[in-house]
Amino acid sequence: MGKLKTHKATAKRFKVTGSGKLMRTRQGKSHLRRKKAKRVKAQLLEMVTVENSALVKRVRKLAPYLKNK
């Protein structure tokens, strides 16, 4: 059986917690941040759990070796 290739963009955007939950980064961090409130900018740094089971399934296929870091 051959090895599967990891989709690198997916591996950079998602992390797996110790309990196995999939976490994602938030959007809207790249530009136009001057007009955003401090509270909003702080919230953008936090990662969020992925609730959509179809998305979890797709990420697991794209990054089969995604490990806990």
N, C-alpha and C positions, 0 to 999 in steps of 0.2 A: 504494500500500500504506500503510495506516495505521500509526501507532506503537503499540507494545505498552506497557501500563502495568506498572510494577514493583510487586511486592507489597512494601510498605515494611517490614513485620515481618520478612520473609525477608532483605531487604537489610541490616537492622540486625544480624541474627544470624550471617550468613555473610560470609566474606571470601575473596578469591582470591589465592593466592601468585604470585610471579613466574613460577614454572614452570607455573602453571595449576591447581594442586591447590586443592580446596575445603576451607576450614577452618571449623570451627564452634566456638561458645562452649560452655562446660560448664553444666550445670544445677546448682541447689542453692546459688545465691549470694545469694539475696534475703533470707532470714531463717533463724533458728536456727543462726547461725554461732558463737555463744559457746561451744557445747559441742564444736565441731570443733577438731582439732589444727591447729597452725600449718602443718605440712607439707601437710595436706589443703587448707587455705585458700589456700596458695600454688599448689597444683596446680589449683585452680578458676580461677585467673586465666589459665592457659595455654589456648591454642586447640588443638584436635585436628583431624587430617585426617578427612575423611568417606570411609569405606571402602565404604559401600553404594552400588553403582552406580545402583540405582533412586532413591535419595534424591538423588544428584547430578543425575540427569536431571530430577527434580521441581523442584529448586532452580533449575536453569538455565532452566526454563520460567517459574517464578514471577518470577525476577529476570534477564531476558535481557541487561540492560546492566550486570551486576555486573562491576566493573572491579578491577584491581589498585590498592590504595591504599598 
